[in-house]
Each structure stands twice: as structure tokens, then as C-alpha cells.
Amino acid sequence: MTHDQQFLVGSLMTLALLAVVVGGPLYILYRLMPRIQRARLDRQVEHHMRRGMANQGSIDRVRDKLTREYYEEG
């Protein structure tokens, strides 16, 4: 095998190795990213819904308190 052939084979092997080392994780991320984004969105929605429920409880307590004060005065 001549020096030029060895250089060509080495270059191709280097490109193949880089393709596997860099391309593999990129492909896996490309395939998993929709699931990751969907899970993140679900967590955000759940957080906001829980805060809304907590706020609704506070709103109900304040409304009941104000209603009682209004009827005690009137």
C-alpha cells in the first residue's frame, strides 16, 4: 500500500470516527428533543395549574372573609 493510499484510508477512517462520535449523539438528541420539550411543557403547565389552584384558594378565603365582614356590618 502506497503512502497516498494509507493517507486516504486514514482520512476516511478519521471521518468515519468523527461521524460516529459527533453524529451519533446529535441524531439521538434530534430524536429525543420532542419528548424532552413535551415533558418540560407538561411540568410548566402543572406548575401554573398548581399555582392557580393555590391562588384560587386564597381568593376564596378572602372573598368569604369580606362577605362575612359585609354581612356583620349590615
C-alpha positions in Angstrom: 0.0 0.0 0.0 1.5 3.3 -1.0 1.8 6.3 1.2 -1.1 8.1 -0.7 -3.4 5.1 -0.2 -2.5 4.9 3.5 -3.3 8.6 3.9 -6.6 8.2 2.1 -7.6 5.2 4.3 -6.6 7.1 7.4 -8.5 10.2 6.4 -11.6 8.1 5.7 -11.3 6.3 9.0 -10.9 9.7 10.8 -14.0 11.0 9.0 -16.0 7.8 9.9 -14.9 8.1 13.6 -15.9 11.8 13.7 -19.2 11.0 12.1 -19.9 8.3 14.7 -18.7 10.4 17.7 -20.3 13.6 16.7 -23.2 12.5 14.5 -24.5 9.7 16.9 -25.3 12.0 19.8 -26.7 14.7 17.5 -29.0 12.1 15.9 -30.1 10.8 19.4 -30.8 14.4 20.6 -32.7 15.1 17.4 -34.9 12.0 18.1 -35.4 12.7 21.8 -35.8 16.5 21.8 -39.6 16.5 21.1 -40.1 14.2 24.2 -37.9 16.4 26.3 -39.7 19.6 25.2 -43.1 17.9 25.8 -42.1 16.9 29.3 -40.8 20.4 30.1 -44.1 21.9 28.8 -46.1 19.4 30.9 -44.1 20.4 34.0 -44.6 24.1 33.4 -48.4 23.7 32.8 -48.6 21.6 36.0 -46.7 24.2 38.0 -49.0 27.0 36.7 -52.1 25.0 37.4 -51.0 24.3 40.9 -50.3 28.0 41.5 -53.7 28.8 40.0 -55.3 26.4 42.4 -53.4 27.9 45.4 -54.4 31.3 44.2 -58.0 30.2 43.9 -57.9 29.0 47.5 -56.6 32.4 48.6 -59.3 34.2 46.5 -62.0 32.1 48.1 -60.8 32.7 51.6 -60.6 36.5 51.1 -64.0 36.6 49.4 -65.5 34.6 52.3 -63.8 36.9 54.9 -65.1 40.1 53.1 -68.5 38.6 52.7 -68.7 37.8 56.4 -67.5 41.4 57.3 -70.0 42.9 55.0 -72.9 41.0 56.4 -71.8 41.5 60.0 -71.8 45.3 59.5 -75.0 45.4 57.6 
